[in-house]
Amino acid sequence: MFSLLLACAVPSATWEVGVDLSTLTVVPISWDEGVYPDASVRDDPSNPFADGIGAEKWDVLATDCAPGFYAFATALTQEPTGEHQYYASSCLHALYDGARLAPEDTYWGWSAAVRGYQAVLDEFPDSVTYDSTGTYAWPVAPLAYHGIVALGATPEGWVEVVTEDGGTTVIPEGGGE
């Protein structure tokens, strides 16, 4: 039983304390890096979190989207969730919008952000994220849907609908909530 518990534990980050994350740039090593179920981010020599990351992923995300991408793409390989996929994609989206990828990586960044957002819809449609207190949750599927639209692409197999309270949500085409 004890070894089973260890197998479920998310390892803590092991990057060198004091490394300046503000100079980090994203340089992909594969077309699917950062998109579930690909795990190539763990082999990326630019990834300071390749050995794993834990709860400090939120602190890393707050510093900048380049290290945030690596933190959440790594977390996605450790614990596949829509929340992890959403934030990895959101960081790529921000890097693309900010023209912060090398010219040869621009299309990859756009495409990986779109494909990652689509993975949220297809693989993790019921996932949520939480506020900083961990008490208020909201779904990431609508955020992913709107991320795809904001990048000028079309979400595949999903539509936006008006809810009873006048808000909106996204559902699979031809399906209900």
N, C-alpha and C positions, 0 to 999 in steps of 0.2 A: 504494500500500500504506500509506503513512504516514497519509493522510486516513482510511482505513478504520479504523486503530487509534484515531484520535481520536474517531471516531463511536461507538466501543464504550466509551470511557472514561466513568465515572460522575463528573459534575462535583462539585467540592467545594462545601460550603455557602458562601453569600455573605451571610448575615444579618449585621447590624451587631454586632460584638463589643461586649459590655457591655450588651446588651439584657437586661432582667430577665425571664427566662422564667418565674419563679415567679408572675407576675401574669397570665400568659396564660390565656385561657379559650377553649374550643372553641365557635364559633358557625358552624354549617353554612350553606353557601350553596346546597347541592343535596341532594336526597333520597338520592343514591347516593354522596355524598362519602365517601371512604375505603373504598369497596367496589369491587374489581376488576370491570370494566375502567375505571370512571369516573376521570377525571383532573381533576375540578373543583377539587380541593384546590389545584391550581397557580394557580387564579384567586381563591382565598379571601384577602381582604385581612387576615385575622387570622393567616395562615400566614407565620411568619417565614422559612420554608425554601422558599418558592414558587419560587425560582430554582434550587433543587437542594440536595441534601445527600449527603454521602459517609459515610465510616466514623464520623464524629462522631455519627451517629444513636444509637449506643449510649450515648455520654456524655449526650446529650439525654434519652434514655429514662430514664436513671438519675436525672434531676432531678425528673421528674413526668410524669404521664400526659397532661396537656393538650399540652405541647410534644412529648411522645413520640408522641401521635397524629399531629400534623402532620408530624413527622420521618418516621415509618414510612409514613404515607399518601403522602407525597411520594416516598419511596424506592420505593414500590410502582409509582408512575407511571414512574420511571426504569428500574427493573429488576423486572418482575413476578415475584415469588416467593411461595410460601406462607409463608415466614418473615416477609416484610414485611407480608403480609395478616394473618397471625396477630397480630403485635404491634400493628398499627393497631387491630384488633378488640379485642384484650385491653385496650388503653388505653381504648377507648370503654366496654367492659364495666366497668372500674374507675371511670370517671367516672360512669356510670349508677348503679352500686352505691353510690358515695359521694355521690349526689345533688348532683353538681358540674356539672350541665348546667342551663341556664335551664329553668324549667317548660315553656315552649313547645317546647323541644328534647329533653325527656326521652324521648318516644316515638321520635323520630328516633334518639337514641343507642342505645336498646335494639334497635330494628330494624336499624340499620346494624351493630351488633355481631353480631347473629344472622346477618344476610346476609353479613357478612364472614367469619365462622367457616364458614358454609356454602360460601363461595367457596373457602376452603382445601380443603375436602373435595372439591368438584367440579372445581376448576381446577388445584389443586396437591397432589393426594393423596400424592405421594411426597416432598414437601418436608421438610427437616429444619432444625433450629436447632442451634447449637453452644454449648458452655460458653465461659467467658471466655478459655480458652487456645486455642480453635479446634480442639481435637483430639477432643473427645467430642461426638458428634452424637446427637440423638434426633428422632423424627418429630413433626411438629406436628399431623397429622391427629387423633390421639387427644385432644390438648389442645383443638383446635377443637370436636370432638364434645362434649367435656365442658363447654366454654364455652357451647354452645347449650343443653345440658341445665340448666346452672346458671342460665341466664337464663329457665328455665321454658318453653322452646320444644322442638320435636322435630326432631332432625336428619332431613333428607329424603334417602332413598335409601341410608342407611348404618346399619349395626348394629354393636354391640359384641359381640365373641366372646372366648372363653377360649382362650388359646394353650397349646401343649404343656407349657410350663413353669409353667402355672398363672396366668400374668399375663393381661392383656387387651389387645386392640387393636381397631381398627375396620376394617371392610371394606365395600365396596359390597354392598347387599342382593342376595342371590342370587349373589354372586361369591366367589371365593377371594382369598387374598393374592397 
